Amino acid sequence: MVRAVVGANWGDEGKGKITDMLGQESDIIVRFQGGANAGHTIVNDYGKFALHTLPSGVFYSHTTSIIGNGVALNIPLLFKEIKSITDRNVPMPKILVSDRAQMVMPYHILFDEYEEERLAGKSFGSTKSGIAPFYSDKYAKIGFQVSELFDEEALKEKIERVIVQKNVLLENLYHKPLLKVDDIFNTLMEYKEMVAPYVCDVSAYLYEAIKEGKNILLEGQLGSLKDPDHGIYPMVTSSSTLAAYGAIGAGIPPYEIKQIITVCKAYSSAVGAGEFVSEIFGDEADELRRRGGDGGEFGATTGRPRRMGWFDCVASKYGCRIQGTTDVAFTVLDVLGYLDEIPVCVGYDINGEVTTDFPTTSKLKKAKPVYETLPGWKTDIRGIKKYEDLPENCRKYIEFVEEHIGFPITMISNGPGRNDIIYRNAK
């Protein structure tokens, strides 16, 4: 059976924890898109980790972790990340890398930095991980697949061709030092040595695994609202964040994805620029940020303070719908235990008309949140294992959100640890 874990909103929803938890009953875990520009924070028996490329199931000895063809693969960062977990007594995970995955080139990171510098105050808030230049090259057909590392003559020829184009930009647009063919070739030979033992025809491997009835978990990065087609364009990422892309980014038939677990936070947060209707500011935001996540709401990759807001039913309903959600995992609910009252955004006021449908970005810029306020539960809910043992106002909050988003909340996370989870049969 194939399942996907994806995000409903701007990312940072707690997907890593849910993947780590579901990894217990998975044979194979696949990262199917994105790069090292975002991270998943995991808290388990080994400690606390921030993963950026590795799938969040690498902590189990029985799982195979796969880097799919849809991933923007930064090879040195991948191996640095493997070392960072094995140095902390995590057993070496079994890893496979798709021969069709494309590599983040050293110059992609430079171009990302140069473009943000050029745009100055009008930048996209990039993490400067090279992701947008990487995907630009992929679709311009001048990217480099892992498989190309193994034909050195053709590789050098291609580098020479691509570098001509890159140096025109470096010289005339960015006024930066030019690239040299030999430098890039030598770097790629280092990458080849690192990755060679792990390279695999992942699509064929997964085809056989599906035939054998293996449990496969697809792990997405970021969330629905960062999707380049369906998100808050242009303040989006460069690869599709939707479960549907899991079939493409892993190389499996779309009809094999049987369960789509969409992760929603019990409040909202976002890193980077873009529209965020239920955003809050000042002391109110600082308090929620300080208490939030698993040690404060700061980006797992950048360390940047996350923007904070109340739960947004409009964005989350849309985010779940566009993912094809079968189950909602509702995370960090325990964080809200300090509040007397909890506002929930239930609609957007756009030019005096209230809508519960998520609009395109031009209309989103004009939207003002419409709130309903629910009573808080004013107690710590960590350690509770059964839904019926949650405080009444806490259950009412969950059921209110569920009714407004229209998708069943079947998992509730009430703490950062792997076992801080309540399973629920939704109505």
Secondary structure, DSSP 8 states (H G I E B T S, - for coil): -EEEEEESSSS-SSHHHHHHHHGGG-SEEEE-SB-TTS-EEEEETTEEEEESSS-TTTT-TT-EEEE-TTBEE-HHHHHHHHHHHHTTT----EEEEETT-EE--HHHHHHHHHHHHHHGGG-----SSSHHHHHHHHHTT---BGGGGG-HHHHHHHHHHHHHHHHHHIIIII------HHHHHHHHHHHHHHHGGGEE-HHHHHHHHHHTT--EEEEEEEEGGG-TTTSSTTSS-SS--SHHHHHHHHT--GGGEEEEEEEEESSEEE-SSS--TTEE-HHHHHHHHHHSTTTSSB-TTT--B-EEE-EEHHHHHHHHHHHT-SEEEEE-GGGGGG-SEEEEEEEEEETTEEESS---HHHHTT-EEEEEEEE---S--TT--SGGGS-HHHHHHHHHHHHHHTS-EEEEE-SSBTT-EEE----
